[in-house]
């Protein structure tokens, strides 16, 4: 996992150019679900996954507090 900050996650999402079909909120929730599944795998770096999940939780919380557009503006530039 090369994504280590909130800014990295938002930039990664923007670089995927999924248009309006997938929101940042949905993307983050999907990423979190995937990471939870990977935690069950014995051959994964659990600390990196846990760190990633903390970042995802922070971004999701910020979206709930200030809105998706504002989070994208905050971290996407």
Secondary structure, 3 states (H helix, E strand, C coil): CCCCCHHHHHHHHHHHCCCCCCCHHHHHHHHHHHHHHHCCCCCCCHHHHHHHHHHHHHHHHHHHHHCHHHHHHHHCC
